[in-house]
Structures are given as structure tokens and as C-alpha cells.
Amino acid sequence: MTTKNDEWDFYYCRVEDAPASIFLNLVYRDERPEGLDTLYYVGLQMLAPGDHGMGVEPDVKALWDLEDKIADAAAAKGFTYVGRLRNQGDWQLTFYAAGGDKEPELEEMVVKELTEADRGYRIGSKKDPSWSYYDEFLMPDDERWQWILDRRVVEQLNKAGDALDVPRPVDHFIGFPDAASRDAFMSAARERGFSAEAGDAGDGDEPRHTAQLVRSDPVALEHIHDVVMDITELASEHGGEYDGWGAPIASKAN
């Protein structure tokens, strides 16, 4: 069940030293519905987990359908669906709801929607008024959050017909608290093959000093994300904050 304000996205990571995929509604990073103080989860067994443990077709399609049915039924009973973890053969759905023992009610919904008699399931809950599970587990760390942002840009370029493996000038934007830090950063970036230009923005007591880096690179996700993280680390060493990238669309050579 989705609404116009939902912001669902996903990222890959490792959980208990095994490959995992987390899908979550990012709208709740900024605001939380009042009164939802209890975490509920439903773990569904994958019948075909695959070598990576995150599921393979056609079982993944069956679990997506099952997830939608359970989420819709739960929403009608006051549960708020916030995310899903796929890891080690387990497909875990996470909800928040107002207090009280609602596990039997949730289990009844799950059993009603199960169509494969041999698919196991588990249900549990715990008090979590601060939404610590959402903040500390479901939410991506800084590197995975940047991966999400990079993937979004790459997807837009891909939809526009971009040949992602073709190098082209890529612009990167970084902000600094003072000009000296920015200038030291630009000097270090030039040693890594970037051209660098300085800029200044803002006024009053908090002027913003900026740097724009340009270098020819492919924008395939794995490559450009590595480039972004290298710049982010270098910027952090000089007190700066990475502020995104952009690139023109490239076509394959004839």
C-alpha cells in the first residue's frame, strides 16, 4: 500500500556478514506518525533463496505479491509498513503500530494470505517508541545513502539513452566553511587528475565557499560511485561536504 507522499527506495548491504537488500520508506526519516510505539515484524521463508540468500524467480515474484497483500491488510488494521529486509533466505517485513499485543492479529493476516502450505513464517514485536530499529538498522549509513543518490542520477541518465560506459566530463560540487580549506582541497584534487574551479556563495555570517571539480569518467554506477566516495573522503579531510554531481548524456560511438 502506497500514498502520494511515500518515498520507497532500496540499497544493498551486508547483514550478519551475508549479502542483504533493504527496501524502506524514506519519508519516515523526517517525520514519524504519532503514537506508533511498537515494532512488529513478519519473517517469510524464501523457498528459493539462491546462492546469495536474497531470493530468485519465480519465488521472488510470489513474495512480492504476498508482501503487498500483507501490507495492505495490515494498513487497514492500523499497522504502518516501513521496510523490508531480504537476507539469508528470510524475507522480513517491518511495521510500526500503537501499543498493545497485536501479534495474534498480525499472524491471522499472514496465515490468511499464505498460499504455499510449505512456506514457513515467524512473527515478533518489541517496544520501540524512538524508532531505533528504523534509524539504526533500516536507514542506510552515509556511504549507502550516497550510493542511493548516485544510483538515482545514473538511472535518469540511462532512461535518457546514455551510454554509461563512455567517458565524458563529470562535474562534482563541494562546499567548504572557508576559502583556505577549499583551496587546499582543490590542490589535492588536481593531483588526482581533476580540474578545479573556486566559487563563493552565501552572505552574512555564513558565507559558503565552493569548489567545482571536472574529470572525464564513465558514469556506470560502480565506477562513478567509487569516484564520488574518493572525492567525499578527500573533501572530509579538508572540512568540506560533497554536494552532488552531474554529467552530459553520452552516445555510443558509431
Secondary structure, 3 states (H helix, E strand, C coil): CCCCCCCEEEEEEEECCEEEEEEEEHHHHCCCCCCCCEEEEEEEECCCCCCCCCCCCCHHHHHHHHHHHHHHHHHHCCCEEEEEEEECCEEEEEEEECCCCCHHHHHHHHHHHCCCCCCCEEEEEEECCCCHHHHHHHCCCHHHHHHHHHHHHHHHHHHCCCCCCCCEEEEEEEEECCHHHHHHHHHHHHCCCCEEEEEEECCCCCCEEEEEEEEEECCCHHHHHHHHHHHHHHHHHCCCEEEEEECCCCCCCC
